Amino acid sequence: MDSRNTIKHAGVVRAIKGKRAEIEIVSSSACSSCKARSMCNASENKIKLVDAILPLGQDVELGQQVDVVGEERMGMTAVLLAYILPLLLMLLVLIVAKNLGCDDAQGGLAALGVLVPYYVVMYLFRKQISKKIVFIVELKNQ
């Protein structure tokens, strides 16, 4: 992968499932390096689990430090599917509902209600989506 167009995060191998591994990534808030973080509620760490493809011909062990790499455009695809399309769909339904004479509550409920079939369709196509959004494990040089 071209390093200019990739996203890389350090993580730890938590589980190995055949050719895939579950990697734990700890993402810290921007203020995690602040000296006053122990007295502030704004600093926080979030643990994320990522399913990634293991490198061929290389052994990976539980607890090993690795990098998880993905393409930048893959992140844009995820943002499009998770945020932008649902928002546009809700706005479209809200505008159509208002033009059909629905009041604000009915339009709002219809806009929220359209998310149910959207995410059902997303769930049904999860295997096709997972082929487009792929993370790869890179071993760290030790």
C-alpha positions in Angstrom: 0.0 0.0 0.0 1.1 3.5 -0.7 2.0 5.1 2.6 0.6 8.5 1.6 -2.9 7.1 1.2 -3.1 4.8 4.3 -4.3 5.0 7.8 -2.2 3.2 10.4 -2.9 2.5 14.0 -0.9 0.6 16.6 -2.7 -2.3 18.3 -2.4 -5.6 20.2 -3.6 -9.0 18.9 -6.5 -10.2 21.1 -7.7 -13.2 19.1 -6.7 -15.2 16.0 -9.4 -16.7 13.8 -7.9 -18.5 10.9 -6.6 -15.9 8.4 -8.0 -13.0 10.4 -7.2 -11.5 13.8 -9.0 -9.3 16.2 -6.9 -6.3 17.1 -7.4 -4.0 20.1 -6.7 -0.4 19.4 -6.7 2.1 22.2 -7.5 5.6 21.0 -6.8 8.5 23.3 -8.4 11.9 23.4 -6.4 14.8 22.3 -5.8 15.9 25.9 -4.4 12.5 27.1 -0.9 14.0 27.2 -2.0 16.9 29.4 -0.5 17.0 32.9 -3.9 17.9 34.5 -5.7 15.0 32.9 -6.2 13.2 36.2 -8.3 16.1 37.4 -10.3 16.5 34.2 -13.2 14.5 32.9 -12.5 15.4 29.3 -9.7 13.0 28.9 -10.7 9.5 28.0 -9.5 6.4 26.2 -11.7 4.2 24.0 -10.9 0.6 23.2 -11.8 -0.4 19.7 -11.7 -3.9 18.3 -10.9 -4.3 14.6 -11.1 -7.4 12.5 -8.0 -7.5 10.2 -6.4 -9.8 7.7 -3.2 -11.5 8.8 0.0 -11.3 6.7 0.7 -14.4 4.7 3.5 -16.6 5.8 4.2 -14.8 9.1 3.4 -15.9 12.6 1.4 -13.7 14.8 0.9 -14.4 18.5 -1.7 -13.3 21.0 -0.6 -10.1 22.8 1.8 -9.1 20.0 2.1 -5.4 19.1 1.1 -4.9 15.5 0.0 -2.1 13.1 -3.4 -2.1 11.5 -3.4 -0.5 8.1 -6.2 0.6 5.9 -6.6 2.8 2.8 -7.8 6.3 3.3 -10.5 6.0 0.7 -11.9 3.1 2.7 -12.5 5.5 5.6 -14.4 7.8 3.2 -16.6 4.9 2.1 -17.3 4.1 5.7 -18.3 7.8 6.5 -20.5 7.9 3.4 -22.4 4.7 4.4 -22.6 5.4 8.1 -23.3 9.2 8.2 -23.8 11.0 4.9 -26.3 8.6 3.1 -28.6 8.2 6.2 -28.6 12.0 6.6 -29.5 12.7 3.0 -32.2 10.0 3.1 -33.7 11.5 6.3 -33.7 15.0 4.7 -35.3 13.7 1.6 -38.1 11.9 3.6 -38.6 15.0 5.7 -39.0 17.3 2.7 -41.3 14.8 0.9 -43.4 14.5 4.1 -43.7 18.3 4.5 -44.7 18.6 0.9 -47.4 16.0 1.4 -48.9 18.1 4.2 -47.6 16.2 7.2 -47.0 18.1 10.4 -43.5 18.4 12.0 -44.0 15.4 14.3 -45.1 13.1 11.5 -42.3 14.3 9.2 -39.8 13.8 11.9 -41.0 10.3 12.7 -41.1 9.4 9.1 -37.5 10.7 8.7 -36.3 8.6 11.7 -38.4 5.6 10.5 -36.6 5.5 7.2 -33.4 4.6 9.1 -34.8 1.2 10.0 -35.0 -0.2 6.5 -31.7 1.6 5.6 -29.8 -0.2 8.4 -31.6 -3.5 7.6 -30.3 -3.2 4.0 -26.8 -2.4 5.4 -27.0 -5.5 7.5 -28.1 -7.7 4.6 -25.2 -6.4 2.5 -22.6 -6.5 5.2 -20.5 -9.2 3.4 -20.3 -7.1 0.3 -19.4 -4.0 2.4 -16.7 -5.9 4.3 -15.0 -6.7 1.0 -14.6 -3.0 0.4 -13.6 -2.1 4.0 -10.5 -4.2 4.7 -7.8 -3.8 7.3 -4.5 -5.5 7.1 -2.1 -6.4 9.9 1.5 -5.3 9.6 4.1 -6.7 11.9 6.2 -4.1 13.7 10.0 -4.2 13.2 11.4 -5.4 16.5 
